[in-house]
Amino acid sequence: MNYDELVKTAIEMTNMSYAPYSHFHVGAALLDKNGKVWTGCNIENAAYGPSNCAERTAVFKAVSEGAREFEAIAIVGGPENADGKAVIEDFCPPCGVCRQVLSEFCKRDFKIILANGKGEQKVFTLAELLPESFSL
């Protein structure tokens, strides 16, 4: 699977987002070493703390089904429009918590693909987005 296909899947996942508080929809598509794509969206909660980001949703789905080796993740997101759909204008990098979760299951050269509404992509390694990461 190429990065464009991963981005397309991530964009589709923004439609599954549950974001009644932030009105910011995020989608993620995680590629494992066997070529399977695991998807995720952000899921909010009124208490905020129990909310879950799209990236972690995808990782936790994959890990809960036995996947442990990953190649790349595409992440997109943006504020909702009047129809409740994401308007993806800018890049949407993972938060610090998601970066730490990715570091638990992904190698330092794991690819993080960010896309914007102009069709542009930025590709980072996990090491670039989380230098000097904490791990056991």
C-alpha angles and dihedrals in degrees: 000000000000128000093256090059092048091050091049090053091048090051090051089052092059085073089063093052119123103210110147093146107041096025085214115127123204130184131188136190117196120197117208126205091262093056097256117139119220116197134208143174133190115271116195132201130198089241090056094209094077091052117115130212122231093246094054091045089057094045094047092048090052096044092046088058095048104266112138107159122068137184107190147341130213117209128189133165148152147157119294124255127220089282092055093250126129118261103210106201106139138029116279111207121193119267121246094263091053091048089054092048090050089051089057093060107020135069122244091257093054109133124238113195119198121187134188134202092267092066092254121139134200118197122200133173118236088246090059093051096040111030117179090015123188115249139147 
